[in-house]
Amino acid sequence: MNELTISELRARTGVASSALRFYERKGLLYATRRAGGKRVYDEVAVEQIALIDLLKQAGFTLSEIAALVGPDGRTALGWRAAAVAKLRELDERVERIQRAQKALRHTIECRRDHLDDCPVHHRILRAHADALAAAAAAATKRTGADV
């Protein structure tokens, strides 16, 4: 199996050496050995870094990633439930982003000199206010407290 120095791993992944060392301290990555005082990684580390990056892009924190994936790249037993929950969060975020894009597109394309005079703009705002109220009601129902 090919072995990589930290510099080679950095070059292969684009992740700074300081971040790689930080990942080691967090238990996300491990050097297979040291040679001449330098960390040596095996080829699996490249995919491990790719996995860490994908999970970060999905919104997982490093602590969450550490709980889901060991330094050897093997997933913990509860990974599927965490992935389902995160996917639900991402879907909700995409919906919010798409609503924001729709509103911004309208503001750019609106022929009115002032958005205050635009009935479509007011419909968008009312729909968003309704969505905010529904989210607040759902949060209150989940927590049983005033949000």
Backbone torsions as a table, in degrees:
resi	resn	phi	psi	omega
1	MET	NA	138.0	179.1
2	ASN	-67.1	143.0	175.6
3	GLU	-111.6	146.0	-176.3
4	LEU	-126.3	138.7	170.3
5	THR	-78.5	169.7	178.6
6	ILE	-62.6	-34.2	177.6
7	SER	-66.5	-40.1	178.4
8	GLU	-68.8	-39.4	177.2
9	LEU	-64.1	-40.6	176.1
10	ARG	-60.1	-45.3	-179.0
11	ALA	-65.0	-36.6	-177.8
12	ARG	-76.1	-24.4	-174.7
13	THR	-114.4	-18.8	-176.2
14	GLY	78.4	6.3	-179.9
15	VAL	-93.6	131.7	-177.1
16	ALA	-60.0	147.5	178.9
17	SER	-57.0	-39.0	179.3
18	SER	-62.4	-37.7	177.9
19	ALA	-68.3	-38.8	178.1
20	LEU	-62.2	-42.7	177.4
21	ARG	-64.4	-39.0	177.8
22	PHE	-63.3	-42.2	177.6
23	TYR	-59.3	-38.1	177.0
24	GLU	-62.5	-46.1	-179.4
25	ARG	-62.5	-32.3	-180.0
26	LYS	-81.1	-5.6	-179.7
27	GLY	82.6	19.9	-178.9
28	LEU	-94.5	-15.2	-172.4
29	LEU	-153.0	151.9	174.4
30	TYR	-142.5	147.7	173.5
31	ALA	-83.9	136.0	-178.8
32	THR	-71.1	-28.2	177.7
33	ARG	-168.0	178.7	174.3
34	ARG	-120.5	139.8	177.3
35	ALA	-129.5	116.3	-178.5
36	GLY	62.1	33.6	179.3
37	GLY	80.7	0.1	-178.9
38	LYS	-106.1	146.5	178.2
39	ARG	-68.2	142.0	174.9
40	VAL	-128.3	129.8	-178.4
41	TYR	-115.0	154.4	172.7
42	ASP	-92.3	172.6	-175.4
43	GLU	-58.7	-28.5	-179.6
44	VAL	-60.3	-26.4	-178.6
45	ALA	-60.5	-30.3	179.4
46	VAL	-62.7	-47.1	178.3
47	GLU	-69.2	-34.2	177.8
48	GLN	-60.8	-44.3	178.2
49	ILE	-65.1	-40.4	177.8
50	ALA	-61.4	-41.4	178.3
51	LEU	-64.1	-45.7	178.3
52	ILE	-57.8	-44.6	-178.9
53	ASP	-65.3	-43.3	178.0
54	LEU	-61.0	-42.8	179.3
55	LEU	-66.2	-37.8	175.9
56	LYS	-63.0	-43.1	178.7
57	GLN	-62.9	-30.4	178.3
58	ALA	-76.2	-9.2	176.5
59	GLY	105.7	3.0	177.0
60	PHE	-73.3	141.6	173.8
61	THR	-80.2	164.6	178.1
62	LEU	-62.4	-35.0	177.3
63	SER	-65.1	-41.8	177.1
64	GLU	-64.0	-41.1	179.1
65	ILE	-62.8	-43.1	179.6
66	ALA	-61.3	-33.3	178.7
67	ALA	-74.6	-25.3	-177.2
68	LEU	-93.0	-29.9	-172.7
69	VAL	-133.8	128.5	177.9
70	GLY	-79.7	169.8	-179.0
71	PRO	-63.9	-15.2	177.5
72	ASP	-90.4	-1.1	178.7
73	GLY	90.3	-3.8	179.7
74	ARG	-80.6	137.5	-177.6
75	THR	-82.3	149.0	176.7
76	ALA	-76.3	165.6	-176.5
77	LEU	-62.4	-33.9	-175.9
78	GLY	-87.5	15.6	-173.6
79	TRP	-63.9	-37.2	-174.8
80	ARG	-65.3	-44.5	179.7
81	ALA	-63.6	-40.6	178.1
82	ALA	-65.3	-38.4	179.0
83	ALA	-66.2	-41.2	178.8
84	VAL	-62.6	-45.2	180.0
85	ALA	-63.5	-42.0	-179.5
86	LYS	-67.8	-37.5	177.9
87	LEU	-62.7	-39.3	176.5
88	ARG	-61.4	-44.2	177.1
89	GLU	-60.3	-43.7	-179.6
90	LEU	-64.2	-41.9	178.0
91	ASP	-60.1	-42.3	178.2
92	GLU	-64.7	-40.2	178.8
93	ARG	-64.5	-41.0	178.2
94	VAL	-61.6	-42.6	178.4
95	GLU	-60.9	-43.4	178.8
96	ARG	-64.3	-41.2	179.5
97	ILE	-64.2	-42.3	179.5
98	GLN	-64.2	-37.9	176.2
99	ARG	-64.8	-41.8	178.9
100	ALA	-64.2	-40.5	178.3
101	GLN	-62.5	-43.0	179.3
102	LYS	-60.5	-44.7	179.5
103	ALA	-64.1	-44.0	179.7
104	LEU	-65.7	-40.1	177.8
105	ARG	-59.7	-42.0	179.4
106	HIS	-64.2	-42.2	-179.0
107	THR	-62.6	-33.3	179.3
108	ILE	-73.9	-40.1	-174.7
109	GLU	-89.3	-11.6	-176.6
110	CYS	-61.7	134.6	-177.8
111	ARG	-87.4	-5.9	179.5
112	ARG	-75.0	145.6	177.7
113	ASP	-70.8	-31.8	179.7
114	HIS	-127.1	129.8	179.2
115	LEU	-61.6	-27.6	178.4
116	ASP	-58.9	-23.8	-179.0
117	ASP	-91.3	2.0	-173.3
118	CYS	-100.5	117.7	179.3
119	PRO	-66.7	-32.1	178.5
120	VAL	-65.0	-42.2	178.4
121	HIS	-59.0	-43.3	179.2
122	HIS	-65.8	-36.4	176.0
123	ARG	-64.2	-41.6	178.4
124	ILE	-61.5	-44.7	-179.4
125	LEU	-65.2	-41.4	178.7
126	ARG	-63.7	-42.8	178.9
127	ALA	-62.6	-39.6	179.1
128	HIS	-68.2	-40.6	177.6
129	ALA	-61.6	-40.5	177.1
130	ASP	-62.9	-40.8	179.0
131	ALA	-65.1	-39.3	177.2
132	LEU	-62.8	-43.7	179.7
133	ALA	-63.9	-41.8	179.2
134	ALA	-64.4	-41.3	178.8
135	ALA	-64.7	-41.1	179.0
136	ALA	-65.4	-40.8	178.8
137	ALA	-64.7	-40.8	179.2
138	ALA	-65.8	-40.6	179.0
139	ALA	-65.3	-40.4	178.6
140	THR	-64.2	-40.9	180.0
141	LYS	-65.2	-40.4	-179.8
142	ARG	-66.5	-43.8	-174.3
143	THR	-93.6	-19.1	-177.9
144	GLY	72.6	16.7	-178.9
145	ALA	-129.8	164.1	175.2
146	ASP	-75.5	128.8	-179.6
147	VAL	-99.6	NA	NA
